[in-house]
Amino acid sequence: MHDATAHILILDDDADVACAAQLLLRRRYGKVATLTDPARLSRYLQQSAPDVVLLDLNFTPGRIDGGEGLALLDLLRVQPQPPFVIALTAYADVPLAVEALKRGACDFITKPWDNARLVAAVDAALARRAVRSAASDACTALMGDSPAMRSVKAMIASVGPTDANVMVLGENGVGKELVARAIHASSRRADGICLAVDMGALPESTFESELFGHRKGSFTDAKSDRAGRFQAASGGTLFLDEIGNMALAAQAKLLTVLERREVTPVGADRPEAINVRIVSATNLDEVKLFDPAVFRPDLLFRLNTIVIRIPPLRERREDIPGLLRHYLDVYERQYQRPARTLEASARELLVQYAWPGNVRALRHACERAVILGAGAEYGLADFGLPGMDAGVSGPVGMAGQAHSANTALADGSGDGSATPPRIVSDDLTLSALERDAIAAALAASNGNISHTARLLGVSRAALYRKLGKHGI
């Protein structure tokens, strides 16, 4: 590949070797610099941040132990933006090159090198740079600098490079899929696909076909062979969302696949090996998650090798001002609206709001404010939040409703027989009323999708469609 932005540094005491590598690489990459004196490396790093360093391991004539090169490798590894290092070594130094790999080098090239091999090694290192950048971007999307979010990001950084199965727990709208994608982006599978499957929306009748695939003619509508989600995600990550809503029979089928690491497509005679990492997520309360009548313990054991709990927005209120400003900026640019500030009184009330839809609801409210707000500043009414009255000094409605809903659930009255909370909104369009009714029912059900669907008198599948429609 040709990358005009790439910065390559060649560090070799043999000026002829360094020049030969520079001539080869500068036709493909933006900046290719050389150093023949390792003592100048520290100063170079103070002024520049190379993406890839080609590092000779021996500099002093007569030395063959590689100690100098390994010391430079240690220096490169602790830089704020550590480059990817390719060790340059003579053929007889292969054991030394292996030691360099253990110490953090990404590859090694024997001298004299094959030009195609050297270029391929640099291309591969730059591809890893892109993966690392994607991982950083994915974590950046998980906005917030509260202690709780710093802990989540630290967990992602720790478990991402492993192949361990991860279960992400949290209410609707907290960003469970963002966490899954950040885990994938920081893994060794990052150049593969991250495929999301809404397990709660898969009908039991097509569960096996959707996940495991089918053969032509295996049932009426099977007009051709089809790969399932496990096969489609091969080499990458399969994100199983809303896994707590699976029926027990479907859980048993999934367990068999995870135990055997193979699937049998519908209508097939033999199983197929699978190569996927599983990241799952649920908004199910952990007490229910550990109830064998709701979720199989043996399947849970397979899925929750690592558990990441994402706190709801109301438990990290210090992140709310930054999220508000970020999404207001995003939608101002998207809709080409003038930049406006947020009224201080509105900001204070929004920070205290219960946010039953979490970050997803906040993002939707910011989009509404940018589209409909007409004042010099954004006011509370611009956000159209159910239960918020711009004429009072504090949040009412949904914050209180959430508390009442928790009480109702605790005493057993939140089982679907309760009446959804009254909606308080100044936007009387049919779409807005539907959105507010869904948000209120979610609060009354403490985020439980099945209870919410019963409160609203719709099927769970219909509710999922409406949640997507309204961005809740």
Long-range contacts (C-beta under 8 A, 24 or more apart in sequence): 1-28, 1-123, 1-126, 2-28, 2-29, 3-28, 3-29, 3-30, 3-126, 4-29, 4-30, 5-30, 6-30, 6-31, 6-51, 6-52, 6-126, 7-31, 7-33, 7-48, 7-49, 7-50, 7-51, 7-52, 8-32, 8-33, 8-50, 8-51, 8-52, 8-53, 8-54, 8-122, 9-33, 9-34, 9-35, 9-44, 9-48, 9-50, 9-52, 9-53, 9-54, 9-83, 10-34, 10-35, 10-53, 10-54, 11-35, 11-36, 11-38, 11-41, 11-53, 11-54, 11-55, 11-56, 11-72, 12-36, 12-54, 12-56, 12-88, 13-37, 13-38, 13-56, 13-59, 14-56, 17-56, 17-88, 17-111, 21-54, 21-118, 24-115, 24-118, 24-119, 25-118, 25-119, 25-122, 28-119, 28-122, 29-122, 38-68, 38-72, 41-72, 41-75, 42-75, 45-75, 45-76, 45-79, 49-79, 49-80, 49-81, 49-83, 50-83, 51-83, 51-84, 51-125, 51-126, 51-129, 52-83, 52-84, 52-85, 52-86, 52-122, 52-125, 52-126, 52-129, 53-83, 53-84, 53-85, 53-86, 54-86, 54-88, 54-109, 54-122, 55-85, 55-86, 55-87, 55-88, 55-100, 55-105, 56-88, 56-89, 57-87, 57-88, 57-89, 57-93, 57-96, 57-97, 57-100, 58-93, 64-93, 65-96, 66-93, 66-96, 66-99, 66-100, 69-100, 70-99, 70-100, 70-103, 73-100, 73-103, 73-104, 73-105, 74-103, 77-103, 77-104, 84-125, 84-126, 84-128, 84-129, 86-121, 86-122, 86-125, 88-113, 127-191, 131-185, 131-190, 131-191, 134-185, 134-190, 135-160, 135-182, 135-185, 135-186, 135-190, 137-185, 138-178, 138-181, 138-182, 138-184, 138-185, 138-186, 139-182, 139-185, 139-186, 141-175, 141-178, 141-181, 141-182, 142-175, 142-178, 142-179, 142-182, 143-319, 143-322, 143-323, 143-326, 143-359, 144-316, 144-319, 144-322, 144-323, 145-318, 145-319, 145-322, 146-316, 146-318, 146-319, 148-311, 148-315, 148-316, 149-311, 149-316, 149-319, 152-179, 152-308, 152-310, 153-182, 155-306, 155-308, 156-182, 156-183, 156-186, 156-308, 157-186, 159-183, 159-306, 159-308, 160-184, 160-185, 160-186, 160-187, 161-186, 161-187, 161-188, 162-187, 163-187, 163-188, 163-189, 163-277, 164-305, 164-306, 165-277, 165-278, 165-279, 165-280, 165-302, 165-303, 165-304, 165-305, 165-306, 166-278, 166-279, 166-280, 166-305, 166-306, 166-307, 166-308, 167-243, 167-279, 167-280, 167-281, 167-282, 167-300, 167-303, 167-304, 167-305, 167-306, 167-307, 167-308, 168-279, 168-280, 168-281, 168-282, 168-307, 168-308, 168-310, 169-281, 169-282, 169-283, 169-284, 169-286, 169-289, 169-307, 169-308, 169-309, 169-310, 170-281, 170-283, 170-309, 170-310, 170-311, 170-312, 171-283, 171-312, 171-358, 171-447, 172-283, 172-357, 172-358, 172-360, 172-442, 172-447, 172-449, 172-467, 172-472, 173-357, 173-358, 173-359, 173-360, 173-361, 173-472, 174-310, 174-311, 174-312, 174-313, 174-358, 174-359, 175-310, 175-358, 175-359, 175-360, 176-241, 176-281, 176-283, 176-310, 177-239, 177-241, 177-281, 179-281, 179-308, 179-310, 180-237, 180-239, 180-241, 180-279, 180-281, 181-239, 183-237, 183-279, 184-236, 184-237, 184-239, 184-277, 184-279, 187-237, 187-277, 189-235, 189-236, 189-237, 189-277, 192-233, 192-234, 192-235, 192-236, 192-237, 193-232, 193-233, 193-235, 193-236, 193-237, 194-233, 194-236, 194-237, 194-239, 195-229, 195-232, 195-233, 195-236, 195-237, 195-238, 195-239, 196-239, 196-241, 197-229, 197-238, 197-239, 197-240, 197-241, 198-241, 198-242, 198-464, 199-240, 199-241, 199-242, 199-243, 199-245, 199-246, 199-250, 200-241, 200-242, 200-244, 200-245, 200-246, 200-449, 200-460, 200-464, 201-242, 201-460, 201-461, 201-464, 202-250, 203-461, 204-247, 204-249, 204-250, 207-250, 207-253, 208-253, 208-266, 209-266, 211-254, 211-257, 211-263, 212-257, 212-263, 212-264, 212-265, 212-266, 213-263, 213-265, 213-266, 213-268, 214-265, 214-266, 214-267, 214-268, 215-265, 215-266, 215-267, 215-268, 216-267, 217-267, 218-265, 218-266, 218-267, 218-268, 219-266, 219-267, 222-266, 222-267, 225-265, 226-265, 228-263, 228-265, 230-257, 230-263, 230-274, 230-276, 231-263, 231-272, 231-274, 233-276, 234-274, 234-275, 234-276, 235-275, 235-276, 236-276, 236-277, 237-276, 237-277, 237-278, 237-279, 238-276, 238-277, 238-278, 238-279, 239-279, 239-280, 239-281, 240-278, 240-279, 240-280, 240-281, 240-303, 241-280, 241-281, 242-281, 242-282, 242-283, 242-449, 243-280, 243-281, 243-282, 243-303, 244-282, 244-283, 244-284, 244-288, 244-289, 244-294, 244-295, 245-282, 245-284, 245-449, 245-450, 245-460, 248-296, 251-295, 251-296, 251-299, 252-296, 252-299, 254-299, 255-296, 255-298, 255-299, 255-302, 258-299, 258-302, 258-303, 259-302, 278-303, 283-447, 283-448, 283-449, 284-448, 285-446, 285-448, 312-355, 312-358, 313-355, 313-358, 313-359, 313-362, 314-354, 314-355, 317-351, 317-352, 320-350, 320-351, 320-355, 320-362, 321-347, 321-351, 323-359, 323-362, 323-363, 324-350, 324-362, 324-366, 327-362, 327-363, 327-366, 327-367, 328-366, 328-369, 328-370, 328-378, 330-366, 331-366, 331-367, 331-369, 331-370, 331-371, 332-370, 334-370, 335-370, 335-371, 337-370, 337-371, 340-373, 340-375, 340-376, 340-377, 340-378, 341-377, 341-378, 342-377, 342-378, 343-377, 343-378, 343-379, 343-380, 345-380, 346-377, 346-378, 346-379, 346-380, 346-382, 346-383, 346-390, 349-380, 349-388, 349-394, 349-395, 350-380, 350-383, 352-394, 352-395, 352-399, 353-385, 353-388, 353-395, 353-398, 353-399, 354-395, 354-398, 354-399, 354-401, 354-402, 354-403, 354-443, 356-398, 356-401, 356-402, 356-439, 356-442, 356-443, 356-447, 357-439, 357-442, 357-472, 360-471, 360-472, 361-439, 361-472, 363-471, 364-470, 364-471, 364-472, 367-471, 381-426, 384-425, 384-426, 384-427, 384-432, 385-425, 386-423, 386-424, 386-425, 386-436, 386-439, 386-440, 387-421, 387-423, 387-424, 387-440, 388-424, 389-424, 396-424, 397-421, 397-422, 397-424, 398-439, 398-440, 398-443, 401-440, 401-443, 401-444, 402-443, 402-446, 404-444, 405-443, 405-444, 405-445, 405-446, 406-446, 408-444, 409-445, 409-446, 414-444, 414-445, 414-446, 414-451, 415-451, 416-445, 416-450, 416-451, 416-454, 416-455, 418-444, 418-455, 420-444, 420-455, 420-456, 431-470, 434-466, 434-470, 435-470, 435-472, 438-463, 438-466, 438-467, 438-470, 438-472, 439-472, 442-472
